[in-house]
Amino acid sequence: MTQHWPWWPSRPGHDAAAAPPAPGHAGDAVVDCALYVGGARRRGPRTHAELLAEARSTPDAFVWIGLHEPDAAQMDEVAAVFGLHRLAVEDALSAEQRPKLERYEDVAFLVVRAAGYVEHAELTDTSEVVETGSVRMFVADKFVVTVRHGAIGGLRAVRADLETDRDLLAQGPWAVVHAICDRIVDGYLDIAAAFQRDLDLVEAQVLRRAASAGIGQIYQLKRELVEFRGAVLPLQQPLATILDGSTVKLTKEIRRYFRDVADHNTRVADRIGGFDDLLNSMLQARLAQVTVDQNDDMRKIASWAALAALQTAFAGIYGMNFKYMPELGWRYGYPVLLIVMLGVSALLYWRLRRSGWL
């Protein structure tokens, strides 16, 4: 059964009709739903089923419904109205999905991973740098259904911007998909710029051998880069599929916009490759520094061991208790031996210091 729910405004200035519906229905997960005709939003409190019916009977009209973390019952209700394939609905509900594009008869299913940079006062071994979310989109001639998971990737601003650009919104549901992908990929560019600043900071610490520039920080950046790469690189294939025209039929104007998105995504992918190379170089440099420091420590230990061994040799020889030994019966033999031991030790210490071992 389709639950009637009020039209929910996407930004201040729209007329809201009533309170949200009771929990347990699709309306709980609906962030916004609207009918667009010729790029203009039609106002009025109607169900998504009624809006879809009007869109199908009106030229240049489509419905955009946005959901945030719906449960299975809520998703099934929306799927029944819009005729979504069961397998695609399962993918829309699953926690982890790689970016992909699939076709189910006349409905395209696109998965995109959104990402955001997490501000931090200082980079530690456990600092979270990149946070990711997911946006799943069902796209047909008369509707687009967006399903968002996580706190990253909110679409209210995207909808608000699109509603001010009627010419672009009049291009249909794929204009909505482009706007979402464009906003997400622009976010990738912002993350790449912020990530570069973190890399520059760690690189400077590594080069000046600061105590704070530990291997743990470099590994943490590599872990965060892997998460970021998992959002950016897999998106290249869906964008290429959209542009080749074999799976999705787009107007020339929308294809031109998607080409720009693909170009920006490729730029971010290239920067990620550079980040990974730089992190590997920093890791090798830091490991080399650790090795040099360990070698220095071992040389110092060996030098002090040599000094101790020299004293032990003298003491060991005269501790063997033989009856006939050099200067054993001499009155000044003991203090002379101590002076010899100290003199030889001082000479050895001077030679080790001069050679850089101490």
JOPEGI-V966845 format. One record per backbone hydrogen bond with DSSP energy under -1.0 kcal/mol. NH is the residue of the N-H (numbers start at 0). CO is the residue of the C=O. If there is no record, write none. Layout:
nh:NH co:CO
nh:NH co:CO
This chain:
nh:13 co:10
nh:27 co:24
nh:28 co:25
nh:30 co:65
nh:31 co:65
nh:33 co:63
nh:35 co:61
nh:36 co:39
nh:37 co:59
nh:39 co:36
nh:41 co:34
nh:45 co:43
nh:50 co:46
nh:51 co:47
nh:52 co:48
nh:53 co:49
nh:54 co:50
nh:55 co:51
nh:61 co:35
nh:62 co:141
nh:63 co:33
nh:64 co:143
nh:65 co:31
nh:66 co:145
nh:67 co:28
nh:68 co:147
nh:74 co:70
nh:75 co:71
nh:76 co:72
nh:77 co:73
nh:78 co:74
nh:79 co:75
nh:80 co:76
nh:81 co:77
nh:82 co:78
nh:83 co:78
nh:88 co:84
nh:89 co:85
nh:90 co:86
nh:91 co:87
nh:92 co:88
nh:93 co:89
nh:101 co:108
nh:103 co:106
nh:106 co:103
nh:107 co:138
nh:108 co:101
nh:109 co:136
nh:110 co:99
nh:111 co:134
nh:115 co:130
nh:117 co:128
nh:130 co:115
nh:132 co:113
nh:133 co:148
nh:134 co:111
nh:135 co:146
nh:136 co:109
nh:137 co:144
nh:138 co:107
nh:139 co:142
nh:143 co:62
nh:144 co:137
nh:145 co:64
nh:146 co:135
nh:147 co:66
nh:148 co:133
nh:158 co:154
nh:159 co:155
nh:160 co:156
nh:161 co:157
nh:162 co:158
nh:164 co:161
nh:168 co:164
nh:169 co:165
nh:170 co:167
nh:171 co:168
nh:174 co:171
nh:176 co:172
nh:177 co:173
nh:178 co:174
nh:179 co:175
nh:180 co:176
nh:181 co:177
nh:182 co:178
nh:183 co:179
nh:184 co:180
nh:185 co:181
nh:186 co:182
nh:187 co:183
nh:188 co:184
nh:189 co:185
nh:190 co:186
nh:191 co:187
nh:192 co:188
nh:193 co:189
nh:194 co:190
nh:195 co:191
nh:196 co:192
nh:197 co:193
nh:198 co:194
nh:199 co:195
nh:200 co:196
nh:201 co:197
nh:202 co:198
nh:203 co:199
nh:204 co:200
nh:205 co:201
nh:206 co:202
nh:207 co:203
nh:208 co:205
nh:209 co:204
nh:212 co:209
nh:213 co:211
nh:217 co:213
nh:218 co:214
nh:219 co:215
nh:220 co:216
nh:221 co:217
nh:222 co:218
nh:223 co:219
nh:224 co:220
nh:225 co:221
nh:226 co:222
nh:227 co:223
nh:228 co:224
nh:229 co:225
nh:230 co:227
nh:231 co:227
nh:232 co:228
nh:235 co:232
nh:238 co:234
nh:239 co:235
nh:240 co:236
nh:241 co:237
nh:242 co:238
nh:243 co:239
nh:254 co:250
nh:255 co:251
nh:256 co:252
nh:257 co:253
nh:258 co:254
nh:259 co:255
nh:260 co:256
nh:261 co:257
nh:262 co:258
nh:263 co:259
nh:264 co:260
nh:265 co:261
nh:266 co:262
nh:267 co:263
nh:268 co:264
nh:269 co:265
nh:270 co:266
nh:271 co:267
nh:272 co:268
nh:273 co:269
nh:274 co:270
nh:275 co:271
nh:276 co:272
nh:277 co:273
nh:278 co:274
nh:279 co:275
nh:280 co:276
nh:281 co:277
nh:282 co:278
nh:283 co:279
nh:284 co:280
nh:285 co:281
nh:286 co:282
nh:287 co:283
nh:288 co:284
nh:289 co:285
nh:290 co:286
nh:291 co:287
nh:292 co:288
nh:293 co:289
nh:294 co:290
nh:295 co:291
nh:296 co:292
nh:297 co:293
nh:298 co:294
nh:299 co:295
nh:300 co:296
nh:301 co:297
nh:302 co:298
nh:303 co:299
nh:304 co:300
nh:305 co:301
nh:306 co:302
nh:307 co:303
nh:308 co:304
nh:309 co:305
nh:310 co:306
nh:311 co:307
nh:312 co:308
nh:313 co:309
nh:314 co:310
nh:315 co:311
nh:316 co:312
nh:317 co:313
nh:319 co:316
nh:327 co:324
nh:332 co:329
nh:335 co:331
nh:336 co:332
nh:337 co:333
nh:338 co:334
nh:339 co:335
nh:340 co:336
nh:341 co:337
nh:342 co:338
nh:343 co:339
nh:344 co:340
nh:345 co:341
nh:346 co:342
nh:347 co:343
nh:348 co:344
nh:349 co:345
nh:350 co:346
nh:351 co:347
nh:352 co:348
nh:353 co:349
nh:354 co:350
nh:356 co:351
